[in-house]
């Protein structure tokens, strides 16, 4: 079998990583395994973040569904639950972002992942306080902007990802090599990754780590409702869809609420009409309160591959073992 020389080089490099558990991403965050748990709304509280960090990855508290006071409570509890690094994901579109940033600085959180906004707004200020900053992007254009803003790394999140998504609809398999070719900072792949084999594929494409959301959404430590976890585990191929493109694109499991949104969009509803249909607290209703018919069920396409729950530690162990076993399997 003829193997492309670059592939041989990539595999040799990855074999070294798997033995040493050491690359630019593990160095940047001072972690053992280049697996980052996504900061998901109503799901990624201190219990999940600390469990992932304790297992050797990087746990993130999802600040998108938290008030400033609640965020501080989660940070304090996370610090008490782990001596290892953890971070906070902050969507930049919220009105009280300045309060969240100040709490992060006051509590000396070492890492911030920002998303849904312009990274140049807060990156310099965060870095002045010794914080490592990573921005989530959906295109090579925005990856370059994040690098120019001073970000230490970027997350290249493909169209397969759950929750709020990029308008470009570029898949992870295409996005990762585009982004790695556009920037010099480390690239973390996200979107459609839940297994060790998928992690290996992303890293062969040039990523130096992976961010995983959906697989951790069903972890024992995740703060989302059991009904939501069951909906994820029971999801099959084609059960998620990217919708609400006139507002902010979001990938959801199909349910009664989704069907009403689709009907409205098919009838060319205005953004204002869609906002009224969406209302307030729709994600909380579905993810945190467990209303699987009238709430938003934000999850990725890879949910169709997720069939079991378990502890965050067991999830990381399973993914990392499959990654190494596959890497060392003869071609």
C-alpha positions in Angstrom: 0.0 0.0 0.0 1.3 3.4 -0.9 1.0 5.9 1.9 1.3 9.7 1.5 4.6 10.9 3.1 2.8 13.7 5.0 0.5 11.1 6.5 3.4 9.0 7.6 5.0 12.1 9.2 1.7 13.0 10.9 1.2 9.5 12.3 4.8 9.4 13.6 4.3 12.7 15.3 1.0 11.5 16.8 2.6 8.3 18.0 5.1 10.4 20.0 2.2 12.5 21.4 0.3 9.4 22.5 3.4 8.1 24.3 4.4 11.4 25.9 0.9 13.0 26.1 2.7 16.2 25.2 2.1 18.8 22.5 1.4 22.5 22.2 -2.2 22.1 23.5 -1.2 20.1 26.6 1.6 22.6 27.2 -0.7 25.6 26.8 -3.2 24.4 29.4 -0.8 22.3 31.5 -2.9 19.2 31.0 -2.1 15.5 30.4 -4.5 14.7 27.5 -5.5 17.1 24.7 -9.2 16.7 25.3 -11.2 19.8 26.2 -14.8 19.6 27.4 -17.0 22.2 25.8 -18.7 24.9 27.8 -22.3 24.0 27.2 -25.3 26.0 28.5 -27.2 24.4 31.4 -24.8 21.4 31.2 -21.2 22.4 32.1 -21.2 23.3 35.7 -18.4 22.9 38.2 -19.1 19.2 38.8 -18.5 18.4 35.1 -15.6 20.8 34.7 -13.7 19.6 37.7 -14.3 15.9 36.9 -12.9 16.4 33.4 -9.8 18.3 34.7 -9.2 15.7 37.4 -9.3 13.0 34.6 -6.5 14.7 32.7 -8.4 16.9 30.3 -9.4 20.5 30.5 -12.9 21.1 32.0 -14.8 24.3 31.1 -17.6 26.0 33.1 -20.2 27.2 30.6 -21.0 30.8 31.7 -23.6 31.3 28.9 -26.5 30.2 31.2 -25.2 31.8 34.4 -25.6 35.1 36.1 -22.4 36.7 37.4 -23.1 35.5 41.0 -23.8 32.0 39.9 -20.7 31.9 37.8 -18.6 33.0 40.8 -20.2 30.2 42.9 -19.3 27.6 40.2 -15.7 28.9 39.9 -15.2 28.7 43.7 -16.6 25.2 43.9 -14.5 24.1 40.9 -11.4 25.4 42.6 -12.3 23.4 45.7 -12.9 20.2 43.7 -9.7 20.2 41.6 -6.1 21.4 41.9 -5.7 21.0 38.1 -6.3 23.7 35.5 -9.8 24.5 34.3 -11.4 27.3 32.4 -14.6 29.2 31.7 -16.4 29.6 28.3 -18.0 33.0 27.9 -20.2 33.9 25.0 -19.3 37.5 24.1 -22.9 38.5 23.1 -24.3 38.8 26.6 -24.9 42.2 28.2 -23.2 41.5 31.5 -20.0 40.2 30.0 -18.0 42.8 31.8 -19.1 41.5 35.2 -18.3 37.9 34.2 -14.8 38.9 33.0 -14.1 40.7 36.3 -15.2 37.7 38.3 -12.9 35.5 36.1 -10.0 37.8 36.8 -10.7 38.2 40.5 -11.0 34.4 41.0 -7.8 33.9 38.9 -9.2 31.5 36.4 -6.3 30.4 34.2 -8.1 29.8 30.9 -11.0 31.5 29.0 -12.6 30.2 25.9 -14.6 32.9 24.2 -17.3 32.5 21.5 -20.1 34.3 19.7 -18.5 37.6 19.3 -15.4 39.7 18.4 -12.3 38.3 20.2 -10.5 41.6 20.0 -12.9 43.1 22.5 -11.6 41.2 25.5 -8.6 39.1 24.6 -6.0 41.8 25.3 -7.5 42.7 28.6 -7.7 39.1 29.7 -4.1 38.4 28.7 -3.0 41.4 30.6 -4.1 39.5 33.7 -2.2 36.4 32.8 -5.2 34.5 31.3 -4.8 32.1 28.4 -7.4 33.0 25.8 -8.9 30.7 23.1 -11.6 31.7 20.7 -14.2 29.5 18.9 -14.4 30.0 15.1 -16.3 28.6 12.2 -14.1 29.8 9.4 -10.4 30.4 8.5 -11.2 34.1 8.2 -12.3 34.4 11.8 -9.5 32.1 12.9 -7.0 34.6 11.5 -8.8 37.5 13.2 -8.6 35.6 16.5 -4.8 35.1 16.0 -4.4 38.8 15.2 -6.3 39.7 18.3 -3.8 37.8 20.4 -5.6 34.6 21.1 -3.3 31.7 22.2 -5.3 29.1 20.2 -8.5 28.7 18.3 -11.3 26.1 18.3 -12.3 25.2 14.7 -15.9 24.2 15.2 -17.6 22.5 12.3 -21.1 22.5 11.1 -21.8 19.2 12.9 -21.6 20.8 16.3 -24.5 21.2 18.6 -26.0 24.4 19.9 -25.1 27.7 18.2 -23.3 27.3 15.0 -21.6 29.1 12.2 -23.5 30.4 9.2 -20.8 29.1 6.9 -22.0 25.5 7.4 -18.4 24.2 6.8 -17.9 20.7 8.1 -15.1 19.8 10.5 -13.3 17.6 8.0 -13.0 20.7 5.7 -12.7 23.4 8.4 -9.8 21.9 10.4 -7.2 21.9 7.5 -8.4 25.3 6.3 -7.8 26.8 9.8 -4.5 25.0 10.4 -3.3 26.4 7.1 -4.4 29.9 8.0 -2.9 30.4 11.5 0.3 29.5 13.4 -1.3 29.1 16.8 -2.6 25.7 18.0 -5.9 24.6 16.5 -8.4 22.5 18.5 -11.0 20.6 16.5 -14.7 20.5 17.4 -17.9 19.4 15.9 -18.8 15.7 15.4 -16.2 14.3 17.7 -17.1 11.8 20.4 -14.7 8.8 19.9 -11.0 8.2 19.8 -11.1 7.4 16.1 -12.7 10.7 15.4 -10.1 12.4 17.6 -7.3 10.8 15.7 -8.8 11.9 12.3 -9.0 15.5 13.5 -5.4 15.4 14.7 -4.2 13.9 11.4 -5.8 16.9 9.7 -3.7 19.2 11.8 -5.5 19.8 15.0 -3.5 19.5 18.2 -6.5 18.7 20.5 -10.2 18.3 20.4 -13.1 20.0 22.1 -16.0 17.6 22.9 -19.5 18.6 23.8 -22.2 16.1 23.1 -20.3 13.1 24.6 -19.9 15.0 27.9 -23.5 16.2 27.9 -24.5 12.7 29.0 -21.8 12.4 31.6 -23.0 11.6 35.2 -21.6 15.0 36.3 -23.3 17.1 33.6 -26.0 19.4 35.1 -28.6 18.9 32.4 -31.8 17.1 33.1 -32.0 13.3 32.8 -34.7 13.6 30.2 -32.3 15.6 28.0 -29.6 13.0 28.5 -32.0 10.3 27.5 -33.0 12.2 24.4 -29.4 12.4 23.4 -28.7 8.7 23.9 -31.9 7.8 22.0 -31.1 10.1 19.1 -30.6 8.4 15.7 -29.1 9.5 12.4 -30.9 12.6 11.1 -32.5 13.5 14.4 -30.7 16.9 14.6 -31.0 19.9 12.3 -29.6 23.4 12.0 -32.4 25.9 12.3 -33.2 29.5 13.3 -30.8 30.8 10.7 -32.5 34.1 10.5 -31.6 34.7 14.2 -28.6 32.7 15.4 -28.2 29.2 13.8 -28.6 26.5 16.3 -28.5 22.7 15.9 -31.4 21.0 17.7 -33.0 17.6 18.2 -36.3 17.5 16.3 -39.3 17.8 18.6 -42.6 19.7 18.8 -40.9 23.1 19.3 -38.5 22.4 16.4 -41.5 21.5 14.1 -43.2 24.8 14.9 -40.0 26.7 14.1 -39.7 24.8 10.8 -43.3 25.5 9.9 -42.7 29.2 10.7 -39.5 29.3 8.6 -41.2 27.5 5.7 -43.8 30.3 5.8 -41.1 32.9 5.6 -41.6 34.2 9.1 -39.7 37.4 10.0 -36.9 37.4 12.5 -39.2 39.3 14.9 -41.8 36.5 14.6 -39.2 33.8 15.2 -38.0 35.7 18.3 -41.5 35.8 19.6 -41.9 32.0 18.9 -38.6 31.4 20.6 -39.5 33.4 23.7 -37.3 33.3 26.7 -35.7 30.4 28.5 -36.4 27.9 25.7 -32.9 26.2 26.2 -33.4 26.1 29.9 -36.8 24.5 29.5 -35.4 21.7 27.3 -31.9 21.1 28.6 -32.2 21.9 32.4 -35.9 21.4 33.1 -36.3 18.4 30.9 -39.2 19.4 28.7 -38.2 17.4 25.6 -41.1 18.5 23.5 -41.4 22.3 24.0 -37.8 23.1 24.9 -34.7 23.6 22.8 -32.6 20.4 22.8 -29.2 21.6 21.7 -26.9 18.8 20.7 -24.6 17.7 17.8 -25.0 15.3 14.9 -22.7 12.9 16.7 -25.4 12.2 19.2 -26.5 9.4 16.9 -23.2 7.6 17.9 -23.7 8.1 21.7 -25.4 5.2 23.3 -24.2 5.1 26.8 -23.8 7.5 29.8 -21.0 7.3 32.4 -18.6 9.3 34.4 -16.5 12.0 32.8 -13.4 10.0 33.8 -14.7 6.9 32.0 -15.5 8.9 28.9 -12.0 10.4 28.7 -10.4 7.0 29.4 -12.5 5.4 26.6 -11.7 8.1 24.1 -8.0 8.2 24.8 -7.7 4.4 24.8 -9.4 4.1 21.4 -7.2 7.0 20.1 -4.0 5.2 21.1 -5.2 1.7 20.0 -6.2 3.0 16.6 -3.0 5.0 16.2 -0.9 2.0 16.8 -2.9 -0.4 14.6 -0.9 -1.3 11.4 -2.3 0.3 8.2 
